Amino acid sequence: MSANRRQGGFSSILLIAIVVLLASLSAFALNFLRTGAGAQSSEILALRAEQAAKAALEWQRRRVAGGTCTATQTFNVPLAAGNFPATLTCTQTSPGAGYTEGASTIRTYQLGVTACWPATGGRCPDAIAAQTPDYVQRALTGTAVCNITTGRCSWPR
């Protein structure tokens, strides 16, 4: 009978070791999945920020072509997943009213867009929100060369 008792004690220790091992593996797997999902969420937000910045820059180009250059402006870019805040800047870089080329007046503009998430008050970049681990921000710049006489603009790269 004493031989059976020893085997029963050994199997109890083995069972406890297996339970602890399975619990550790489960905890590791859950942590791995949670971290992976968080990284995927950040990647999706970064892609949305990139698309929002591109869309806002294009919108700003159309405004400049129409004769509007607002120094700083906030703008909510409508995306399928919801509005994405962006801050736009526009600076006329040609001197005075522009320069004359033949019979045309030419103006140049420096355009900037910063899209971010989350954004306090809809302004980007957001120094307060940037301290959070899920903050994303994308910034783009562009140049517009507009012929004021003909009302046409070009976007040199």
Sequence and secondary structure as in RCSB ss.txt:
>XXXX:A:sequence
MSANRRQGGFSSILLIAIVVLLASLSAFALNFLRTGAGAQSSEILALRAEQAAKAALEWQRRRVAGGTCTATQTF
NVPLAAGNFPATLTCTQTSPGAGYTEGASTIRTYQLGVTACWPATGGRCPDAIAAQTPDYVQRALTGTAVCNITT
GRCSWPR
>XXXX:A:secstr
 HHHHHHHHHHHHHHHHHHHHHHHHHHHHHHHHHHHHHHHHHHHHHHHHHHHHHHHHHHHHHHHHTT   SEEEE
EEEETTEEEEEEEEEEE SSTT EEETTEEEEEEEEEEEEEES GGG SS TTGGGSTT EEEEEEEEEEEETTT
TEEE   
